[in-house]
Amino acid sequence: MTVLVTGAAGFIGFHTCLRLLARGDTVVGVDNLNAYYDPKLKQARLAQLRDLPGFIFHHTDIADRPAMAALAKAHPDITRYVNLAAQAGVRHSLTAPFDYTTANVEGHLAMLELARANDKCRHFVYASSSSVYGANTKLPFAVEDRVDSPISLYAATKRAGELISHSYSHLFRIPTTGLRFFTVYGPWGRPDMAAYLFAGAILAGEPIKVFNNGDMRRDFTFVEDIVSGVVGVLDNPPGDDGVTPPCRLYNIGNNRSERLMDFIGAIETALGKKAIVEFAPMQLGDVKETYADISAIQRDVGFAPTTPIADGVPRFIEWYKEYHRV
Ligand SMILES: NC(=O)c1ccc[n+]([C@@H]2O[C@H](COP(=O)([O-])OP(=O)(O)OC[C@H]3O[C@@H](n4cnc5c(N)ncnc54)[C@H](O)[C@@H]3O)[C@@H](O)[C@H]2O)c1
């Protein structure tokens, strides 16, 4: 089976490629290697993938339609898509809003157009985000909840991706599945996210900034669990009864809302060093709590996360120390 994975040099994309290659799939990876965070980390992930049998990489922007059309022509065997390329992060959207519309809306639509032009397309899976729940207070967050009050541009563009996908499933009968990821962490993680930022600061003896005075909860999900969900979903496209559009949305989280201070405690334990905590007020665009209702993905594809933070955090820290040689 040939799968087109976008964001292949990114955190979740890299792990997804590894898993697909390990089971013998051919993976056409795409990434524009942008400098939102250190591209050396993206190159280092790619270096792990490059020599694996079945991996082909294209340094391309998903919003570059002629380049993506040429890529599709070069790989006529693609039957499945995993669209993970995106501009992530909440704070960056305050200063670079068009990065979000280019990657998350234009790029997403360009990917759907590729799927539409491909008669062999069996399934289009894409990343959404728990941030679409905005400031919803009903917990756990369920896919049936209303999500029309985003509190960041990132969330608004992710929700736009979901709506655009729905319209393409309806119009062109493309089977699509959107996955709302909840705070993913693990080896090869993202330097702009809490686990990475905290580990670096604690090791350097610098203070860590903890927002909302530490009164935050997150459904932290270990990356290996996420990838099991992505691949499980990819293998199970929604059916088409000719009436309802063949499109689905799932939450994919750990189904445990952890206190941020407990997550920091797990990092301190794994590092054997205490953090210097500097409490700060809530950040603009951030949410206080996330907690995923994962019953739908559990029921449909047997998704069952198995990694609590007590196991996942030490695995992240082990990788961090090796990668940074500290
Ligand atoms: N990590 C999380 O906790 C989390 C939570 C919710 C949603 N998500 C979503 O999951 C997906 C993967 O996230 P990640 O954590 O791996 O982020 P990441 O930033 O590590 O990976 C995204 C990759 O996409 C690439 N990219 C960005 N714009 C592109 C474009 N226009 N064309 C080609 N490549 C482009 C980047 O260079 C990067 O390597 C994203 O869609 C993100 O919004 C992640």
The ligand as an SDF file (V2000), in Angstrom:
LIG
                    3D

 44 48  0  0  0  0  0  0  0  0999 V2000
    1.6460   17.8050   18.6550 N   0  0  0  0  0  0  0  0  0  0  0  0
    0.4390   18.0710   19.1700 C   0  0  0  0  0  0  0  0  0  0  0  0
    0.2510   18.0490   20.3940 O   0  0  0  0  0  0  0  0  0  0  0  0
   -0.7160   18.3850   18.2700 C   0  0  0  0  0  0  0  0  0  0  0  0
   -1.9540   18.6710   18.8900 C   0  0  0  0  0  0  0  0  0  0  0  0
   -3.0430   18.9590   18.0780 C   0  0  0  0  0  0  0  0  0  0  0  0
   -2.9260   18.9210   16.7080 C   0  0  0  0  0  0  0  0  0  0  0  0
   -1.7110   18.6520   16.1350 N   0  0  0  0  0  0  0  0  0  0  0  0
   -1.6550   18.6300   14.6690 C   0  0  0  0  0  0  0  0  0  0  0  0
   -0.9550   17.4610   14.2680 O   0  0  0  0  0  0  0  0  0  0  0  0
   -0.2290   17.7150   13.0700 C   0  0  0  0  0  0  0  0  0  0  0  0
    1.2260   17.3490   13.2800 C   0  0  0  0  0  0  0  0  0  0  0  0
    1.7260   18.1430   14.3410 O   0  0  0  0  0  0  0  0  0  0  0  0
    3.1970   18.0100   14.8920 P   0  0  0  0  0  0  0  0  0  0  0  0
    3.1200   18.1760   16.3550 O   0  0  0  0  0  0  0  0  0  0  0  0
    3.8550   16.8450   14.2920 O   0  0  0  0  0  0  0  0  0  0  0  0
    3.8140   19.3770   14.3060 O   0  0  0  0  0  0  0  0  0  0  0  0
    5.1750   19.6500   13.5160 P   0  0  0  0  0  0  0  0  0  0  0  0
    5.2540   21.1340   13.3800 O   0  0  0  0  0  0  0  0  0  0  0  0
    6.2930   18.9510   14.1890 O   0  0  0  0  0  0  0  0  0  0  0  0
    4.9180   18.9710   12.1180 O   0  0  0  0  0  0  0  0  0  0  0  0
    4.3080   19.6160   11.0230 C   0  0  0  0  0  0  0  0  0  0  0  0
    5.2530   19.5030    9.8340 C   0  0  0  0  0  0  0  0  0  0  0  0
    4.5880   20.0640    8.7170 O   0  0  0  0  0  0  0  0  0  0  0  0
    5.5080   20.8060    7.9610 C   0  0  0  0  0  0  0  0  0  0  0  0
    4.7620   21.8330    7.2310 N   0  0  0  0  0  0  0  0  0  0  0  0
    4.1380   22.9270    7.7370 C   0  0  0  0  0  0  0  0  0  0  0  0
    3.5380   23.6170    6.7510 N   0  0  0  0  0  0  0  0  0  0  0  0
    3.7670   22.9190    5.6050 C   0  0  0  0  0  0  0  0  0  0  0  0
    3.4130   23.1050    4.2510 C   0  0  0  0  0  0  0  0  0  0  0  0
    2.6740   24.1810    3.8700 N   0  0  0  0  0  0  0  0  0  0  0  0
    3.8200   22.2050    3.3400 N   0  0  0  0  0  0  0  0  0  0  0  0
    4.5660   21.1240    3.6960 C   0  0  0  0  0  0  0  0  0  0  0  0
    4.9560   20.9050    4.9780 N   0  0  0  0  0  0  0  0  0  0  0  0
    4.5560   21.7920    5.9130 C   0  0  0  0  0  0  0  0  0  0  0  0
    6.4800   21.3990    8.9780 C   0  0  0  0  0  0  0  0  0  0  0  0
    7.7520   21.6890    8.4010 O   0  0  0  0  0  0  0  0  0  0  0  0
    6.5540   20.2840   10.0140 C   0  0  0  0  0  0  0  0  0  0  0  0
    7.6710   19.4390    9.7940 O   0  0  0  0  0  0  0  0  0  0  0  0
   -0.4680   19.1790   12.7360 C   0  0  0  0  0  0  0  0  0  0  0  0
   -1.5300   19.2520   11.8120 O   0  0  0  0  0  0  0  0  0  0  0  0
   -0.8870   19.7810   14.0470 C   0  0  0  0  0  0  0  0  0  0  0  0
   -1.7010   20.9090   13.8590 O   0  0  0  0  0  0  0  0  0  0  0  0
   -0.6240   18.3780   16.8880 C   0  0  0  0  0  0  0  0  0  0  0  0
  1  2  1  0
  2  3  2  0
  2  4  1  0
  4  5  1  0
  4 44  2  0
  5  6  2  0
  6  7  1  0
  7  8  2  0
  8  9  1  0
  8 44  1  0
  9 10  1  0
  9 42  1  0
 10 11  1  0
 11 12  1  0
 11 40  1  0
 12 13  1  0
 13 14  1  0
 14 15  2  0
 14 16  1  0
 14 17  1  0
 17 18  1  0
 18 19  2  0
 18 20  1  0
 18 21  1  0
 21 22  1  0
 22 23  1  0
 23 24  1  0
 23 38  1  0
 24 25  1  0
 25 26  1  0
 25 36  1  0
 26 27  1  0
 26 35  1  0
 27 28  2  0
 28 29  1  0
 29 30  1  0
 29 35  2  0
 30 31  1  0
 30 32  2  0
 32 33  1  0
 33 34  2  0
 34 35  1  0
 36 37  1  0
 36 38  1  0
 38 39  1  0
 40 41  1  0
 40 42  1  0
 42 43  1  0
M  CHG  2   8   1  16  -1
M  END
$$$$
